[in-house]
Amino acid sequence: MTTLVISPRQRLLNRVGFYLGVLLLLWAMGRLDASRTVPAAEWTDEELGVARAYIASPVWPDPATRSLGR
């Protein structure tokens, strides 16, 4: 099924051009971001707003109680 009476060859070229454009844009954004990267030694986690990682829950859980129906 054709859309807007476009030949399959034109549709293929359009898709290839679109994906090449997306790849070019992502590559350029990656290059710009890499040039602005700050070395890790300059900023602390608190300054960057990184949350403290908890391995386990910081709250001690209540022990489970078994109800015997009494």
N, C-alpha and C positions, 0 to 999 in steps of 0.2 A: 504494500500500500504506500503510495507516494503522498507526501505532505507538501502542499502548496505547489504542486507540479514541478518538483525538483527531481532531477535525475539521480539515480543511485551514486553515480560518480561525484556529482556536486555535493551530495549529502556526506559522502565519505571524506571529501576534501574539507568540508566545513567542520566535521568532527575532529579530524586531525589538526586543523588549525586552532580549534578551540582548546584542545588538550595541550598542544604546544604552547599556546598563550598562557594557560594555567601553570604549566611547568616553569615557564620563564618568569612569571610573576612570583611563584613560590621561591624560586632560586634567588631572585633579586631581594625578596624580603628576608630570606635567610642570610644573605650577604650583609644587608644593612643591620640586621640584629646582631650578627657576629662582630661587627665593627664597634658596636656600642656596649659590648659585654664588659662589666666591671669585674676585676679580679676578686676572687672569693675572700682574700685576706683583708680587704678594705671594709667590708660590711659584716655585721654580726647577724645571727638569725633573728634576734629581737628587733633590730633596725629594719629588717626586711619584712617583718610581720609573720614569720614562720611559727606555726603553732607547735607547742611542745608535744612530742610523741609519747603516748602512754601505751606501754606494752600490755598492761592489764587495767582493769577498772580502778580508778583512784578511790572508789567508795567500797568499804568492806560490805559484802552482801550479808543479809540476815540468813541465819541457818534455816534450812527448810524444816518445817514441822509437819508431822504426819497426823492427820486427823483420824481418830479411831471411831468417830461417831458417838463419843460419850459426852 
